[in-house]
Amino acid sequence: MIFPDQAVRIVIATKPVDFRKGHDGLAAMAHAELGFAPKAGAMVVFRSKRGDRLSFHIPTA
């Protein structure tokens, strides 16, 4: 379980992504396509193309 220290905005990306991109690729996608700047204080939830997995990413750098 993830328990943030403060109030965190959670954004769910509706477009499925390829998890082979890794954490750096997902961070770049959060920045480029969703417009989240580093240290934005939001958690982004991605889903796999098959729809059977989720990945949580907090853009930090």
N, CA, C and O of each residue as an XYZ file, in Angstrom:
244
protein
N       0.826     -1.178      0.000
C       0.000      0.000      0.000
C       0.868      1.239      0.000
O       1.956      1.263      0.575
N       0.364      2.262     -0.656
C       1.053      3.539     -0.719
C       0.292      4.533      0.142
O      -0.900      4.759     -0.067
N       0.979      5.127      1.108
C       0.382      6.141      1.961
C       1.161      7.435      1.797
O       2.220      7.591      2.405
N       0.661      8.373      0.987
C       1.381      9.635      0.813
C       1.344     10.472      2.084
O       0.413     10.383      2.885
N       2.374     11.282      2.247
C       2.482     12.139      3.426
C       1.464     13.269      3.417
O       1.044     13.728      4.479
N       1.068     13.718      2.252
C       0.164     14.851      2.136
C      -0.887     14.545      1.073
O      -0.880     13.470      0.474
N      -1.768     15.477      0.848
C      -2.791     15.291     -0.182
C      -2.125     15.208     -1.549
O      -1.325     16.071     -1.910
N      -2.452     14.178     -2.299
C      -1.853     13.949     -3.606
C      -2.965     13.836     -4.642
O      -3.954     13.136     -4.427
N      -2.800     14.523     -5.753
C      -3.753     14.409     -6.847
C      -3.419     13.144     -7.632
O      -2.264     12.922     -7.997
N      -4.432     12.316     -7.892
C      -4.245     11.070     -8.635
C      -4.903     11.220     -9.995
O      -6.087     11.545    -10.092
N      -4.121     10.979    -11.051
C      -4.602     11.096    -12.419
C      -4.543      9.713    -13.047
O      -3.526      9.025    -12.948
N      -5.637      9.300    -13.698
C      -5.678      8.003    -14.357
C      -5.606      8.231    -15.856
O      -6.487      8.861    -16.441
N      -4.545      7.712    -16.477
C      -4.383      7.824    -17.925
C      -5.304      6.802    -18.582
O      -5.245      5.615    -18.262
N      -6.138      7.251    -19.484
C      -7.122      6.366    -20.091
C      -6.556      5.584    -21.272
O      -7.098      4.539    -21.632
N      -5.486      6.067    -21.876
C      -4.876      5.388    -23.011
C      -3.930      4.295    -22.502
O      -3.057      4.580    -21.682
N      -4.085      3.052    -22.968
C      -3.178      1.989    -22.524
C      -1.756      2.243    -23.008
O      -1.550      2.821    -24.075
N      -0.776      1.808    -22.218
C       0.633      2.014    -22.560
C       1.373      0.683    -22.573
O       0.913     -0.315    -22.018
N       2.517      0.699    -23.215
C       3.398     -0.461    -23.269
C       4.326     -0.400    -22.055
O       5.153      0.506    -21.951
N       4.193     -1.354    -21.144
C       4.981     -1.326    -19.915
C       6.453     -1.628    -20.146
O       7.255     -1.490    -19.223
N       6.830     -2.036    -21.349
C       8.247     -2.262    -21.633
C       9.024     -0.955    -21.642
O      10.254     -0.969    -21.657
N       8.323      0.175    -21.633
C       8.992      1.480    -21.584
C       9.732      1.683    -20.272
O      10.692      2.452    -20.219
N       9.306      1.014    -19.222
C       9.947      1.172    -17.918
C       9.529      2.459    -17.236
O       8.715      3.222    -17.757
N      10.096      2.689    -16.068
C       9.720      3.857    -15.278
C      10.148      5.161    -15.947
O       9.422      6.154    -15.891
N      11.319      5.163    -16.575
C      11.776      6.389    -17.239
C      10.893      6.737    -18.425
O      10.595      7.909    -18.655
N      10.474      5.735    -19.174
C       9.589      5.973    -20.310
C       8.226      6.469    -19.880
O       7.644      7.342    -20.525
N       7.710      5.912    -18.784
C       6.420      6.374    -18.267
C       6.528      7.795    -17.725
O       5.602      8.593    -17.868
N       7.664      8.105    -17.103
C       7.873      9.471    -16.619
C       7.922     10.455    -17.778
O       7.359     11.547    -17.698
N       8.595     10.068    -18.855
C       8.660     10.933    -20.031
C       7.272     11.111    -20.646
O       6.931     12.198    -21.112
N       6.481     10.049    -20.647
C       5.125     10.138    -21.190
C       4.256     11.043    -20.319
O       3.474     11.838    -20.841
N       4.386     10.931    -19.014
C       3.616     11.791    -18.113
C       3.962     13.255    -18.352
O       3.100     14.129    -18.266
N       5.223     13.512    -18.652
C       5.649     14.886    -18.893
C       5.227     15.369    -20.284
O       4.676     16.461    -20.420
N       5.484     14.561    -21.311
C       5.241     15.001    -22.692
C       3.763     14.997    -23.066
O       3.264     15.978    -23.617
N       3.064     13.916    -22.776
C       1.685     13.790    -23.259
C       0.647     14.314    -22.284
O      -0.396     14.822    -22.697
N       0.927     14.195    -20.991
C      -0.060     14.633    -20.005
C       0.247     16.015    -19.441
O      -0.601     16.622    -18.786
N       1.455     16.516    -19.693
C       1.812     17.866    -19.282
C       2.181     18.023    -17.822
O       2.139     19.133    -17.293
N       2.544     16.926    -17.154
C       2.936     17.030    -15.756
C       4.409     17.348    -15.654
O       5.258     16.583    -16.111
N       4.707     18.486    -15.050
C       6.084     18.884    -14.842
C       6.681     18.067    -13.703
O       5.956     17.587    -12.832
N       8.002     17.910    -13.710
C       8.639     17.248    -12.572
C       8.274     17.960    -11.269
O       8.121     19.181    -11.238
N       8.143     17.208    -10.239
C       7.774     17.716     -8.906
C       6.378     18.315     -8.898
O       6.099     19.211     -8.102
N       5.486     17.835     -9.775
C       4.133     18.380     -9.870
C       3.265     17.966     -8.685
O       2.250     18.605     -8.408
N       3.651     16.916     -7.995
C       2.877     16.473     -6.839
C       1.658     15.650     -7.192
O       0.706     15.588     -6.414
N       1.672     15.018     -8.353
C       0.549     14.183     -8.780
C       1.025     12.760     -8.997
O       2.175     12.530     -9.369
N       0.139     11.809     -8.764
C       0.435     10.408     -9.038
C      -0.320     10.030    -10.311
O      -1.520     10.280    -10.429
N       0.389      9.431    -11.253
C      -0.223      9.043    -12.520
C      -0.358      7.525    -12.535
O       0.594      6.803    -12.237
N      -1.550      7.050    -12.886
C      -1.825      5.618    -12.967
C      -1.950      5.253    -14.439
O      -2.769      5.817    -15.165
N      -1.124      4.301    -14.869
C      -1.162      3.804    -16.236
C      -1.718      2.386    -16.229
O      -1.576      1.663    -15.243
N      -2.362      1.984    -17.348
C      -2.817      0.600    -17.470
C      -2.148     -0.029    -18.678
O      -1.798      0.651    -19.643
N      -1.978     -1.338    -18.605
C      -1.305     -2.050    -19.688
C      -2.224     -2.171    -20.891
O      -3.428     -1.933    -20.795
N      -1.641     -2.546    -22.031
C      -2.434     -2.705    -23.249
C      -3.463     -3.812    -23.100
O      -4.567     -3.705    -23.634
N      -3.116     -4.880    -22.378
C      -4.068     -5.974    -22.180
C      -5.119     -5.624    -21.137
O      -6.156     -6.284    -21.059
N      -4.866     -4.599    -20.337
C      -5.835     -4.174    -19.333
C      -5.816     -4.988    -18.060
O      -6.741     -4.902    -17.253
N      -4.759     -5.785    -17.866
C      -4.711     -6.630    -16.679
C      -3.682     -6.164    -15.643
O      -3.500     -6.817    -14.616
N      -3.010     -5.041    -15.906
C      -2.004     -4.528    -14.965
C      -2.111     -3.018    -14.849
O      -2.551     -2.331    -15.770
N      -1.696     -2.518    -13.686
C      -1.621     -1.080    -13.437
C      -0.220     -0.729    -12.999
O       0.463     -1.547    -12.383
N       0.214      0.470    -13.306
C       1.498      0.975    -12.845
C       1.269      2.380    -12.304
O       0.626      3.209    -12.948
N       1.793      2.634    -11.130
C       1.667      3.945    -10.499
C       2.998      4.666    -10.655
O       4.059      4.085    -10.426
N       2.939      5.904    -11.037
C       4.158      6.678    -11.210
C       3.970      8.060    -10.605
O       2.960      8.723    -10.839
N       4.943      8.478     -9.834
C       4.949      9.822     -9.270
C       6.069     10.587     -9.954
O       7.237     10.332     -9.661
N       5.759     11.522    -10.861
C       6.814     12.263    -11.554
C       7.658     13.054    -10.568
O       7.140     13.881     -9.817
N       8.964     12.797    -10.575
C       9.854     13.495     -9.639
C      11.008     14.167    -10.330
O      11.548     15.144     -9.812
N      11.401     13.678    -11.475
C      12.567     14.301    -12.143
C      12.460     14.160    -13.637
O      13.341     14.618    -14.365
